[in-house]
Amino acid sequence: MSLVAQICVVIVTLALVFTAVVIWKASKKFEQLALKVSLGVDEARRATSEAQQVIATLQHAAKGIQRSSAQFETLSTRVTDLSSLVIDEIEGPARSAAALAQGVRAGAAALLGRRSPVVSTHHFNGGKRNV
């Protein structure tokens, strides 16, 4: 074999060895990347699971709050109805009683000859009127 052919065989062999080494290193890097992606996917699954649990808990709490607000609304409606009923039943008779008491006072004062004291703006000094 000639020297040029031997050099070509050596160069081709070195090129094949170099290519094999590069492919081997690339496959190692690819394996590491695949492992990291796999770990990332596992973490994403765990995070998704935890997020779903939090959402379920919040939904449960929201249902409880909705029930409480509905009960509060019912209670406030009942209290409003009751207070309206009390005011309607008490206000009229109370006004009538107050008007009757005022009328009785005025009638008693008229019958007894007493009038309500009139506020005077005049001052008296020794029986003489000072204006």
KOLLUMTOR-738188 format. One record per residue: residue number from 1; chain; residue in one letter; z, y, x of N, C-alpha, C in turn. Coordinates in steps of 0.02 Angstrom, whole numbers, plus 50000, padded with zeros to 5 digits. Layout:
BEGIN
<rec n="NUM" chain="A" res="A" n_w="Z" n_v="Y" n_u="X" ca_w="Z" ca_v="Y" ca_u="X" c_w="Z" c_v="Y" c_u="X"/>
...
! end
This chain:
BEGIN
<rec n="1" chain="A" res="M" n_w="50000" n_v="49943" n_u="50041" ca_w="50000" ca_v="50000" ca_u="50000" c_w="50000" c_v="50062" c_u="50045"/>
<rec n="2" chain="A" res="S" n_w="49966" n_v="50111" n_u="50021" ca_w="49961" ca_v="50170" ca_u="50063" c_w="50023" c_v="50213" c_u="50055"/>
<rec n="3" chain="A" res="L" n_w="50031" n_v="50258" n_u="50101" ca_w="50090" ca_v="50301" ca_u="50102" c_w="50092" c_v="50346" c_u="50041"/>
<rec n="4" chain="A" res="V" n_w="50036" n_v="50370" n_u="50020" ca_w="50033" ca_v="50413" ca_u="49961" c_w="50055" c_v="50373" c_u="49899"/>
<rec n="5" chain="A" res="A" n_w="50033" n_v="50312" n_u="49893" ca_w="50051" ca_v="50270" ca_u="49836" c_w="50126" c_v="50256" c_u="49836"/>
<rec n="6" chain="A" res="Q" n_w="50153" n_v="50244" n_u="49896" ca_w="50225" ca_v="50231" ca_u="49900" c_w="50265" c_v="50293" c_u="49880"/>
<rec n="7" chain="A" res="I" n_w="50243" n_v="50351" n_u="49903" ca_w="50277" ca_v="50414" ca_u="49885" c_w="50273" c_v="50425" c_u="49809"/>
<rec n="8" chain="A" res="C" n_w="50216" n_v="50409" n_u="49779" ca_w="50208" ca_v="50417" ca_u="49707" c_w="50254" c_v="50369" c_u="49669"/>
<rec n="9" chain="A" res="V" n_w="50260" n_v="50306" n_u="49695" ca_w="50304" ca_v="50258" ca_u="49663" c_w="50376" c_v="50283" c_u="49668"/>
<rec n="10" chain="A" res="V" n_w="50396" n_v="50311" n_u="49725" ca_w="50464" ca_v="50338" ca_u="49733" c_w="50475" c_v="50397" c_u="49686"/>
<rec n="11" chain="A" res="I" n_w="50427" n_v="50441" n_u="49680" ca_w="50433" ca_v="50500" ca_u="49636" c_w="50438" c_v="50477" c_u="49563"/>
<rec n="12" chain="A" res="V" n_w="50397" n_v="50430" n_u="49543" ca_w="50399" ca_v="50405" ca_u="49475" c_w="50466" c_v="50371" c_u="49461"/>
<rec n="13" chain="A" res="T" n_w="50490" n_v="50332" n_u="49510" ca_w="50554" ca_v="50299" ca_u="49503" c_w="50610" c_v="50350" c_u="49496"/>
<rec n="14" chain="A" res="L" n_w="50609" n_v="50401" n_u="49540" ca_w="50660" ca_v="50454" ca_u="49535" c_w="50655" c_v="50491" c_u="49468"/>
<rec n="15" chain="A" res="A" n_w="50596" n_v="50503" n_u="49444" ca_w="50586" ca_v="50536" ca_u="49379" c_w="50615" c_v="50493" c_u="49323"/>
<rec n="16" chain="A" res="L" n_w="50603" n_v="50427" n_u="49326" ca_w="50630" ca_v="50382" ca_u="49275" c_w="50706" c_v="50380" c_u="49278"/>
<rec n="17" chain="A" res="V" n_w="50733" n_v="50378" n_u="49338" ca_w="50806" ca_v="50377" ca_u="49346" c_w="50836" c_v="50444" c_u="49320"/>
<rec n="18" chain="A" res="F" n_w="50805" n_v="50498" n_u="49339" ca_w="50828" ca_v="50564" ca_u="49316" c_w="50825" c_v="50568" c_u="49240"/>
<rec n="19" chain="A" res="T" n_w="50770" n_v="50544" n_u="49210" ca_w="50762" ca_v="50544" ca_u="49137" c_w="50816" c_v="50501" c_u="49106"/>
<rec n="20" chain="A" res="A" n_w="50829" n_v="50443" n_u="49135" ca_w="50881" ca_v="50399" ca_u="49108" c_w="50949" c_v="50432" c_u="49111"/>
<rec n="21" chain="A" res="V" n_w="50965" n_v="50466" n_u="49166" ca_w="51030" ca_v="50501" ca_u="49172" c_w="51035" c_v="50557" c_u="49121"/>
<rec n="22" chain="A" res="V" n_w="50982" n_v="50595" n_u="49112" ca_w="50983" ca_v="50650" ca_u="49063" c_w="50992" c_v="50622" c_u="48993"/>
<rec n="23" chain="A" res="I" n_w="50957" n_v="50568" n_u="48977" ca_w="50964" ca_v="50537" ca_u="48911" c_w="51035" c_v="50511" c_u="48901"/>
<rec n="24" chain="A" res="W" n_w="51063" n_v="50480" n_u="48954" ca_w="51132" ca_v="50454" ca_u="48949" c_w="51182" c_v="50511" c_u="48937"/>
<rec n="25" chain="A" res="K" n_w="51174" n_v="50568" n_u="48975" ca_w="51219" ca_v="50626" ca_u="48965" c_w="51209" c_v="50655" c_u="48895"/>
<rec n="26" chain="A" res="A" n_w="51147" n_v="50659" n_u="48872" ca_w="51134" ca_v="50687" ca_u="48806" c_w="51165" c_v="50642" c_u="48752"/>
<rec n="27" chain="A" res="S" n_w="51162" n_v="50577" n_u="48761" ca_w="51192" ca_v="50532" ca_u="48712" c_w="51268" c_v="50539" c_u="48711"/>
<rec n="28" chain="A" res="K" n_w="51298" n_v="50549" n_u="48770" ca_w="51371" ca_v="50561" ca_u="48773" c_w="51389" c_v="50625" c_u="48736"/>
<rec n="29" chain="A" res="K" n_w="51350" n_v="50678" n_u="48748" ca_w="51363" ca_v="50742" ca_u="48713" c_w="51353" c_v="50733" c_u="48638"/>
<rec n="30" chain="A" res="F" n_w="51302" n_v="50696" n_u="48619" ca_w="51289" ca_v="50683" ca_u="48548" c_w="51347" c_v="50644" c_u="48517"/>
<rec n="31" chain="A" res="E" n_w="51374" n_v="50596" n_u="48552" ca_w="51431" ca_v="50558" ca_u="48527" c_w="51492" c_v="50603" c_u="48517"/>
<rec n="32" chain="A" res="Q" n_w="51504" n_v="50648" n_u="48566" ca_w="51560" ca_v="50694" ca_u="48560" c_w="51550" c_v="50741" c_u="48501"/>
<rec n="33" chain="A" res="L" n_w="51488" n_v="50765" n_u="48493" ca_w="51474" ca_v="50809" ca_u="48437" c_w="51483" c_v="50771" c_u="48370"/>
<rec n="34" chain="A" res="A" n_w="51459" n_v="50710" n_u="48368" ca_w="51467" ca_v="50670" ca_u="48307" c_w="51541" c_v="50658" c_u="48291"/>
<rec n="35" chain="A" res="L" n_w="51581" n_v="50647" n_u="48342" ca_w="51653" ca_v="50637" ca_u="48332" c_w="51685" c_v="50701" c_u="48306"/>
<rec n="36" chain="A" res="K" n_w="51666" n_v="50759" n_u="48335" ca_w="51693" ca_v="50822" ca_u="48311" c_w="51672" c_v="50836" c_u="48239"/>
<rec n="37" chain="A" res="V" n_w="51610" n_v="50822" n_u="48222" ca_w="51586" ca_v="50832" ca_u="48154" c_w="51624" c_v="50785" c_u="48106"/>
<rec n="38" chain="A" res="S" n_w="51635" n_v="50724" n_u="48127" ca_w="51672" ca_v="50677" ca_u="48086" c_w="51743" c_v="50701" c_u="48073"/>
<rec n="39" chain="A" res="L" n_w="51776" n_v="50727" n_u="48126" ca_w="51844" ca_v="50754" ca_u="48118" c_w="51843" c_v="50815" c_u="48073"/>
<rec n="40" chain="A" res="G" n_w="51792" n_v="50856" n_u="48081" ca_w="51785" ca_v="50915" ca_u="48038" c_w="51776" c_v="50897" c_u="47965"/>
<rec n="41" chain="A" res="V" n_w="51736" n_v="50845" n_u="47953" ca_w="51726" ca_v="50822" ca_u="47884" c_w="51791" c_v="50795" c_u="47855"/>
<rec n="42" chain="A" res="D" n_w="51829" n_v="50758" n_u="47896" ca_w="51894" ca_v="50733" ca_u="47872" c_w="51941" c_v="50790" c_u="47856"/>
<rec n="43" chain="A" res="E" n_w="51943" n_v="50841" n_u="47898" ca_w="51985" ca_v="50899" ca_u="47885" c_w="51962" c_v="50935" c_u="47822"/>
<rec n="44" chain="A" res="A" n_w="51897" n_v="50940" n_u="47814" ca_w="51871" ca_v="50973" ca_u="47753" c_w="51890" c_v="50933" c_u="47691"/>
<rec n="45" chain="A" res="R" n_w="51889" n_v="50868" n_u="47695" ca_w="51909" ca_v="50826" ca_u="47638" c_w="51983" c_v="50836" c_u="47622"/>
<rec n="46" chain="A" res="R" n_w="52024" n_v="50838" n_u="47674" ca_w="52096" ca_v="50849" ca_u="47663" c_w="52108" c_v="50918" c_u="47632"/>
<rec n="47" chain="A" res="A" n_w="52074" n_v="50968" n_u="47659" ca_w="52082" ca_v="51036" ca_u="47632" c_w="52059" c_v="51040" c_u="47560"/>
<rec n="48" chain="A" res="T" n_w="52004" n_v="51007" n_u="47545" ca_w="51979" ca_v="51005" ca_u="47477" c_w="52028" c_v="50971" c_u="47431"/>
<rec n="49" chain="A" res="S" n_w="52057" n_v="50916" n_u="47454" ca_w="52107" ca_v="50880" ca_u="47414" c_w="52168" c_v="50923" c_u="47401"/>
<rec n="50" chain="A" res="E" n_w="52192" n_v="50958" n_u="47453" ca_w="52250" ca_v="51002" ca_u="47444" c_w="52233" c_v="51060" c_u="47398"/>
<rec n="51" chain="A" res="A" n_w="52173" n_v="51087" n_u="47404" ca_w="52152" ca_v="51141" ca_u="47360" c_w="52149" c_v="51117" c_u="47287"/>
<rec n="52" chain="A" res="Q" n_w="52126" n_v="51057" n_u="47277" ca_w="52123" ca_v="51030" ca_u="47209" c_w="52194" c_v="51021" c_u="47181"/>
<rec n="53" chain="A" res="Q" n_w="52240" n_v="51000" n_u="47224" ca_w="52310" ca_v="50992" ca_u="47201" c_w="52339" c_v="51060" c_u="47183"/>
<rec n="54" chain="A" res="V" n_w="52326" n_v="51111" n_u="47223" ca_w="52351" ca_v="51178" ca_u="47209" c_w="52321" c_v="51204" c_u="47143"/>
<rec n="55" chain="A" res="I" n_w="52256" n_v="51192" n_u="47134" ca_w="52223" ca_v="51214" ca_u="47073" c_w="52253" c_v="51178" c_u="47012"/>
<rec n="56" chain="A" res="A" n_w="52266" n_v="51114" n_u="47019" ca_w="52297" ca_v="51076" ca_u="46964" c_w="52366" c_v="51103" c_u="46948"/>
<rec n="57" chain="A" res="T" n_w="52404" n_v="51119" n_u="46999" ca_w="52471" ca_v="51148" ca_u="46989" c_w="52467" c_v="51215" c_u="46954"/>
<rec n="58" chain="A" res="L" n_w="52420" n_v="51257" n_u="46976" ca_w="52411" ca_v="51323" ca_u="46945" c_w="52388" c_v="51316" c_u="46872"/>
<rec n="59" chain="A" res="Q" n_w="52345" n_v="51268" n_u="46859" ca_w="52324" ca_v="51257" ca_u="46790" c_w="52383" c_v="51235" c_u="46746"/>
<rec n="60" chain="A" res="H" n_w="52425" n_v="51192" n_u="46773" ca_w="52484" ca_v="51170" ca_u="46736" c_w="52530" c_v="51229" c_u="46723"/>
<rec n="61" chain="A" res="A" n_w="52541" n_v="51270" n_u="46773" ca_w="52583" ca_v="51330" ca_u="46765" c_w="52552" c_v="51378" c_u="46714"/>
<rec n="62" chain="A" res="A" n_w="52486" n_v="51386" n_u="46717" ca_w="52453" ca_v="51431" ca_u="46670" c_w="52460" c_v="51407" c_u="46598"/>
<rec n="63" chain="A" res="K" n_w="52457" n_v="51341" n_u="46588" ca_w="52466" ca_v="51314" ca_u="46521" c_w="52537" c_v="51329" c_u="46496"/>
<rec n="64" chain="A" res="G" n_w="52586" n_v="51322" n_u="46541" ca_w="52655" ca_v="51337" ca_u="46522" c_w="52664" c_v="51411" c_u="46505"/>
<rec n="65" chain="A" res="I" n_w="52632" n_v="51454" n_u="46543" ca_w="52636" ca_v="51526" ca_u="46530" c_w="52601" c_v="51542" c_u="46463"/>
<rec n="66" chain="A" res="Q" n_w="52545" n_v="51509" n_u="46450" ca_w="52511" ca_v="51520" ca_u="46386" c_w="52555" c_v="51498" c_u="46328"/>
<rec n="67" chain="A" res="R" n_w="52588" n_v="51441" n_u="46335" ca_w="52632" ca_v="51418" ca_u="46282" c_w="52689" c_v="51467" c_u="46272"/>
<rec n="68" chain="A" res="S" n_w="52718" n_v="51491" n_u="46327" ca_w="52773" ca_v="51539" ca_u="46322" c_w="52751" c_v="51604" c_u="46289"/>
<rec n="69" chain="A" res="S" n_w="52692" n_v="51628" n_u="46309" ca_w="52668" ca_v="51690" ca_u="46279" c_w="52653" c_v="51681" c_u="46205"/>
<rec n="70" chain="A" res="A" n_w="52627" n_v="51623" n_u="46186" ca_w="52614" ca_v="51610" ca_u="46115" c_w="52680" c_v="51609" c_u="46076"/>
<rec n="71" chain="A" res="Q" n_w="52731" n_v="51577" n_u="46105" ca_w="52797" ca_v="51575" ca_u="46072" c_w="52826" c_v="51645" c_u="46068"/>
<rec n="72" chain="A" res="F" n_w="52818" n_v="51685" n_u="46122" ca_w="52843" ca_v="51754" ca_u="46121" c_w="52807" c_v="51795" c_u="46069"/>
<rec n="73" chain="A" res="E" n_w="52742" n_v="51784" n_u="46063" ca_w="52703" ca_v="51820" ca_u="46012" c_w="52728" c_v="51802" c_u="45942"/>
<rec n="74" chain="A" res="T" n_w="52739" n_v="51738" n_u="45931" ca_w="52765" ca_v="51716" ca_u="45866" c_w="52833" c_v="51747" c_u="45852"/>
<rec n="75" chain="A" res="L" n_w="52876" n_v="51745" n_u="45903" ca_w="52943" ca_v="51774" ca_u="45895" c_w="52939" c_v="51849" c_u="45881"/>
<rec n="76" chain="A" res="S" n_w="52898" n_v="51885" n_u="45920" ca_w="52893" ca_v="51957" ca_u="45910" c_w="52865" c_v="51973" c_u="45841"/>
<rec n="77" chain="A" res="T" n_w="52819" n_v="51932" n_u="45816" ca_w="52793" ca_v="51943" ca_u="45748" c_w="52849" c_v="51933" c_u="45697"/>
<rec n="78" chain="A" res="R" n_w="52888" n_v="51881" n_u="45706" ca_w="52944" ca_v="51869" ca_u="45660" c_w="52995" c_v="51925" c_u="45662"/>
<rec n="79" chain="A" res="V" n_w="53011" n_v="51950" n_u="45723" ca_w="53059" ca_v="52004" ca_u="45729" c_w="53032" c_v="52067" c_u="45697"/>
<rec n="80" chain="A" res="T" n_w="52968" n_v="52081" n_u="45707" ca_w="52938" ca_v="52140" ca_u="45676" c_w="52940" c_v="52135" c_u="45600"/>
<rec n="81" chain="A" res="D" n_w="52922" n_v="52076" n_u="45574" ca_w="52924" ca_v="52066" ca_u="45501" c_w="52995" c_v="52074" c_u="45475"/>
<rec n="82" chain="A" res="L" n_w="53044" n_v="52046" n_u="45510" ca_w="53113" ca_v="52051" ca_u="45489" c_w="53137" c_v="52123" c_u="45491"/>
<rec n="83" chain="A" res="S" n_w="53122" n_v="52159" n_u="45544" ca_w="53145" ca_v="52229" ca_u="45549" c_w="53111" c_v="52271" c_u="45496"/>
<rec n="84" chain="A" res="S" n_w="53047" n_v="52258" n_u="45481" ca_w="53013" ca_v="52295" ca_u="45427" c_w="53046" c_v="52281" c_u="45360"/>
<rec n="85" chain="A" res="L" n_w="53064" n_v="52218" n_u="45349" ca_w="53097" ca_v="52198" ca_u="45287" c_w="53165" c_v="52233" c_u="45281"/>
<rec n="86" chain="A" res="V" n_w="53203" n_v="52233" n_u="45336" ca_w="53268" ca_v="52266" ca_u="45335" c_w="53261" c_v="52340" c_u="45322"/>
<rec n="87" chain="A" res="I" n_w="53214" n_v="52372" n_u="45356" ca_w="53204" ca_v="52444" ca_u="45347" c_w="53182" c_v="52458" c_u="45275"/>
<rec n="88" chain="A" res="D" n_w="53136" n_v="52417" n_u="45248" ca_w="53112" ca_v="52428" ca_u="45180" c_w="53169" c_v="52418" c_u="45130"/>
<rec n="89" chain="A" res="E" n_w="53212" n_v="52369" n_u="45142" ca_w="53266" ca_v="52355" ca_u="45095" c_w="53325" c_v="52404" c_u="45102"/>
<rec n="90" chain="A" res="I" n_w="53335" n_v="52432" n_u="45161" ca_w="53393" ca_v="52475" ca_u="45172" c_w="53376" c_v="52549" c_u="45167"/>
<rec n="91" chain="A" res="E" n_w="53316" n_v="52567" n_u="45188" ca_w="53299" ca_v="52638" ca_u="45192" c_w="53301" c_v="52672" c_u="45123"/>
<rec n="92" chain="A" res="G" n_w="53269" n_v="52641" n_u="45074" ca_w="53268" ca_v="52671" ca_u="45007" c_w="53338" c_v="52681" c_u="44978"/>
<rec n="93" chain="A" res="P" n_w="53378" n_v="52627" n_u="44974" ca_w="53446" ca_v="52635" ca_u="44947" c_w="53489" c_v="52684" c_u="44989"/>
<rec n="94" chain="A" res="A" n_w="53480" n_v="52684" n_u="45055" ca_w="53519" ca_v="52730" ca_u="45097" c_w="53500" c_v="52802" c_u="45082"/>
<rec n="95" chain="A" res="R" n_w="53437" n_v="52816" n_u="45074" ca_w="53416" ca_v="52884" ca_u="45056" c_w="53443" c_v="52903" c_u="44987"/>
<rec n="96" chain="A" res="S" n_w="53440" n_v="52856" n_u="44941" ca_w="53466" ca_v="52870" ca_u="44874" c_w="53541" c_v="52884" c_u="44877"/>
<rec n="97" chain="A" res="A" n_w="53578" n_v="52844" n_u="44916" ca_w="53651" ca_v="52854" ca_u="44922" c_w="53665" c_v="52921" c_u="44955"/>
<rec n="98" chain="A" res="A" n_w="53627" n_v="52939" n_u="45006" ca_w="53638" ca_v="53004" ca_u="45039" c_w="53623" c_v="53061" c_u="44991"/>
<rec n="99" chain="A" res="A" n_w="53570" n_v="53055" n_u="44953" ca_w="53553" ca_v="53107" ca_u="44904" c_w="53606" c_v="53111" c_u="44850"/>
<rec n="100" chain="A" res="L" n_w="53631" n_v="53053" n_u="44827" ca_w="53684" ca_v="53053" ca_u="44777" c_w="53748" c_v="53085" c_u="44804"/>
<rec n="101" chain="A" res="A" n_w="53766" n_v="53068" n_u="44866" ca_w="53826" ca_v="53099" ca_u="44896" c_w="53818" c_v="53174" c_u="44902"/>
<rec n="102" chain="A" res="Q" n_w="53760" n_v="53197" n_u="44922" ca_w="53747" ca_v="53269" ca_u="44927" c_w="53752" c_v="53302" c_u="44859"/>
<rec n="103" chain="A" res="G" n_w="53725" n_v="53268" n_u="44808" ca_w="53729" ca_v="53295" ca_u="44740" c_w="53800" c_v="53297" c_u="44714"/>
<rec n="104" chain="A" res="V" n_w="53839" n_v="53244" n_u="44729" ca_w="53909" ca_v="53243" ca_u="44708" c_w="53948" c_v="53299" c_u="44742"/>
<rec n="105" chain="A" res="R" n_w="53937" n_v="53310" n_u="44807" ca_w="53971" ca_v="53365" ca_u="44842" c_w="53953" c_v="53432" c_u="44812"/>
<rec n="106" chain="A" res="A" n_w="53889" n_v="53442" n_u="44799" ca_w="53867" ca_v="53506" ca_u="44771" c_w="53895" c_v="53515" c_u="44701"/>
<rec n="107" chain="A" res="G" n_w="53895" n_v="53461" n_u="44660" ca_w="53922" ca_v="53466" ca_u="44593" c_w="53997" c_v="53478" c_u="44593"/>
<rec n="108" chain="A" res="A" n_w="54033" n_v="53444" n_u="44638" ca_w="54106" ca_v="53453" ca_u="44642" c_w="54121" c_v="53524" c_u="44665"/>
<rec n="109" chain="A" res="A" n_w="54084" n_v="53549" n_u="44711" ca_w="54096" ca_v="53618" ca_u="44735" c_w="54082" c_v="53667" c_u="44680"/>
<rec n="110" chain="A" res="A" n_w="54030" n_v="53656" n_u="44641" ca_w="54014" ca_v="53702" ca_u="44586" c_w="54068" c_v="53698" c_u="44532"/>
<rec n="111" chain="A" res="L" n_w="54092" n_v="53638" n_u="44517" ca_w="54143" ca_v="53630" ca_u="44466" c_w="54210" c_v="53660" c_u="44488"/>
<rec n="112" chain="A" res="L" n_w="54227" n_v="53654" n_u="44548" ca_w="54291" ca_v="53678" ca_u="44573" c_w="54288" c_v="53750" c_u="44595"/>
<rec n="113" chain="A" res="G" n_w="54229" n_v="53780" n_u="44590" ca_w="54223" ca_v="53851" ca_u="44606" c_w="54221" c_v="53865" c_u="44681"/>
<rec n="114" chain="A" res="R" n_w="54214" n_v="53815" n_u="44719" ca_w="54210" ca_v="53825" ca_u="44791" c_w="54137" c_v="53824" c_u="44811"/>
<rec n="115" chain="A" res="R" n_w="54124" n_v="53869" n_u="44850" ca_w="54057" ca_v="53868" ca_u="44878" c_w="54064" c_v="53856" c_u="44953"/>
<rec n="116" chain="A" res="S" n_w="54012" n_v="53836" n_u="44981" ca_w="54015" ca_v="53825" ca_u="45053" c_w="54025" c_v="53892" c_u="45086"/>
<rec n="117" chain="A" res="P" n_w="54066" n_v="53894" n_u="45139" ca_w="54080" ca_v="53958" ca_u="45170" c_w="54016" c_v="53989" c_u="45197"/>
<rec n="118" chain="A" res="V" n_w="54010" n_v="54055" n_u="45181" ca_w="53952" ca_v="54091" ca_u="45203" c_w="53968" c_v="54122" c_u="45271"/>
<rec n="119" chain="A" res="V" n_w="53924" n_v="54114" n_u="45316" ca_w="53935" ca_v="54142" ca_u="45382" c_w="53922" c_v="54216" c_u="45378"/>
<rec n="120" chain="A" res="S" n_w="53970" n_v="54254" n_u="45397" ca_w="53964" ca_v="54326" ca_u="45392" c_w="53949" c_v="54355" c_u="45461"/>
<rec n="121" chain="A" res="T" n_w="53907" n_v="54406" n_u="45459" ca_w="53892" ca_v="54440" ca_u="45521" c_w="53933" c_v="54503" c_u="45527"/>
<rec n="122" chain="A" res="H" n_w="53976" n_v="54517" n_u="45477" ca_w="54017" ca_v="54578" ca_u="45477" c_w="54086" c_v="54561" c_u="45506"/>
<rec n="123" chain="A" res="H" n_w="54113" n_v="54608" n_u="45541" ca_w="54180" ca_v="54600" ca_u="45569" c_w="54226" c_v="54648" c_u="45531"/>
<rec n="124" chain="A" res="F" n_w="54285" n_v="54624" n_u="45519" ca_w="54334" ca_v="54664" ca_u="45483" c_w="54389" c_v="54683" c_u="45530"/>
<rec n="125" chain="A" res="N" n_w="54412" n_v="54746" n_u="45522" ca_w="54465" ca_v="54771" ca_u="45564" c_w="54515" c_v="54806" c_u="45519"/>
<rec n="126" chain="A" res="G" n_w="54571" n_v="54772" n_u="45507" ca_w="54625" ca_v="54802" ca_u="45468" c_w="54605" c_v="54815" c_u="45396"/>
<rec n="127" chain="A" res="G" n_w="54563" n_v="54776" n_u="45369" ca_w="54544" ca_v="54785" ca_u="45299" c_w="54486" c_v="54831" c_u="45290"/>
<rec n="128" chain="A" res="K" n_w="54467" n_v="54865" n_u="45343" ca_w="54410" ca_v="54910" ca_u="45338" c_w="54350" c_v="54875" c_u="45368"/>
<rec n="129" chain="A" res="R" n_w="54299" n_v="54886" n_u="45335" ca_w="54238" ca_v="54851" ca_u="45355" c_w="54203" c_v="54889" c_u="45410"/>
<rec n="130" chain="A" res="N" n_w="54190" n_v="54855" n_u="45465" ca_w="54151" ca_v="54883" ca_u="45519" c_w="54082" c_v="54850" c_u="45520"/>
<rec n="131" chain="A" res="V" n_w="54035" n_v="54892" n_u="45520" ca_w="53968" ca_v="54863" ca_u="45521" c_w="53937" c_v="54871" c_u="45588"/>
! end
